[in-house]
Amino acid sequence: MSLMWWVIIHASLPLVIPLRIWLDTPNMTIPLFIALAVIGQIIGSRIRWETDKR
């Protein structure tokens, strides 16, 4: 893990947290959002891996 990776992963938090509060999103959706974030990371890494192979 690099510093740039850490910054990119956490850069959306200042937007996501107030948005969740403003939209009154229930706490039970947090695991769903975390799962979607992990799935996005996996898909992104596979796309990059395929691109780097070429």
Phi and psi in degrees as GROMACS dihedral restraints (atoms count N, CA, C in turn):
[ dihedral_restraints ]
;  ai    aj    ak    al  type     phi  dphi    fc
    3     4     5     6     1  -102.7    20    10
    4     5     6     7     1   168.1    20    10
    6     7     8     9     1   -62.5    20    10
    7     8     9    10     1   -40.9    20    10
    9    10    11    12     1   -61.5    20    10
   10    11    12    13     1   -41.5    20    10
   12    13    14    15     1   -60.3    20    10
   13    14    15    16     1   -46.2    20    10
   15    16    17    18     1   -60.6    20    10
   16    17    18    19     1   -43.1    20    10
   18    19    20    21     1   -64.2    20    10
   19    20    21    22     1   -44.6    20    10
   21    22    23    24     1   -63.8    20    10
   22    23    24    25     1   -42.5    20    10
   24    25    26    27     1   -63.2    20    10
   25    26    27    28     1   -40.3    20    10
   27    28    29    30     1   -95.6    20    10
   28    29    30    31     1    -2.2    20    10
   30    31    32    33     1   -65.5    20    10
   31    32    33    34     1   -28.0    20    10
   33    34    35    36     1   -81.2    20    10
   34    35    36    37     1   -14.4    20    10
   36    37    38    39     1   -58.9    20    10
   37    38    39    40     1   -41.1    20    10
   39    40    41    42     1   -61.9    20    10
   40    41    42    43     1   -19.9    20    10
   42    43    44    45     1   -92.8    20    10
   43    44    45    46     1   -41.3    20    10
   45    46    47    48     1   -68.6    20    10
   46    47    48    49     1   -43.7    20    10
   48    49    50    51     1   -62.9    20    10
   49    50    51    52     1   -51.6    20    10
   51    52    53    54     1   -63.5    20    10
   52    53    54    55     1   -33.3    20    10
   54    55    56    57     1   -64.8    20    10
   55    56    57    58     1   -41.4    20    10
   57    58    59    60     1   -62.7    20    10
   58    59    60    61     1   -41.0    20    10
   60    61    62    63     1   -67.5    20    10
   61    62    63    64     1   -44.6    20    10
   63    64    65    66     1   -64.3    20    10
   64    65    66    67     1   -39.7    20    10
   66    67    68    69     1   -84.0    20    10
   67    68    69    70     1    -2.9    20    10
   69    70    71    72     1    53.7    20    10
   70    71    72    73     1    49.5    20    10
   72    73    74    75     1   -73.3    20    10
   73    74    75    76     1   130.1    20    10
   75    76    77    78     1   -65.0    20    10
   76    77    78    79     1   149.3    20    10
   78    79    80    81     1   -63.4    20    10
   79    80    81    82     1   -23.0    20    10
   81    82    83    84     1   -69.3    20    10
   82    83    84    85     1   -10.6    20    10
   84    85    86    87     1   -87.4    20    10
   85    86    87    88     1    -9.1    20    10
   87    88    89    90     1   -58.5    20    10
   88    89    90    91     1   -47.0    20    10
   90    91    92    93     1   -59.1    20    10
   91    92    93    94     1   -35.7    20    10
   93    94    95    96     1   -63.2    20    10
   94    95    96    97     1   -46.1    20    10
   96    97    98    99     1   -64.1    20    10
   97    98    99   100     1   -38.5    20    10
   99   100   101   102     1   -65.2    20    10
  100   101   102   103     1   -43.9    20    10
  102   103   104   105     1   -61.6    20    10
  103   104   105   106     1   -42.2    20    10
  105   106   107   108     1   -64.7    20    10
  106   107   108   109     1   -36.9    20    10
  108   109   110   111     1   -65.2    20    10
  109   110   111   112     1   -41.4    20    10
  111   112   113   114     1   -65.9    20    10
  112   113   114   115     1   -43.3    20    10
  114   115   116   117     1   -60.8    20    10
  115   116   117   118     1   -40.7    20    10
  117   118   119   120     1   -61.8    20    10
  118   119   120   121     1   -39.6    20    10
  120   121   122   123     1   -64.7    20    10
  121   122   123   124     1   -41.9    20    10
  123   124   125   126     1   -65.0    20    10
  124   125   126   127     1   -46.1    20    10
  126   127   128   129     1   -62.2    20    10
  127   128   129   130     1   -43.9    20    10
  129   130   131   132     1   -62.0    20    10
  130   131   132   133     1   -39.8    20    10
  132   133   134   135     1   -68.5    20    10
  133   134   135   136     1   -35.3    20    10
  135   136   137   138     1   -69.5    20    10
  136   137   138   139     1   -39.3    20    10
  138   139   140   141     1   -63.2    20    10
  139   140   141   142     1   -44.5    20    10
  141   142   143   144     1   -65.1    20    10
  142   143   144   145     1   -40.3    20    10
  144   145   146   147     1   -61.7    20    10
  145   146   147   148     1   -43.1    20    10
  147   148   149   150     1   -64.9    20    10
  148   149   150   151     1   -39.9    20    10
  150   151   152   153     1   -67.1    20    10
  151   152   153   154     1   -40.0    20    10
  153   154   155   156     1   -70.4    20    10
  154   155   156   157     1   -24.6    20    10
  156   157   158   159     1   -66.9    20    10
  157   158   159   160     1   -28.7    20    10
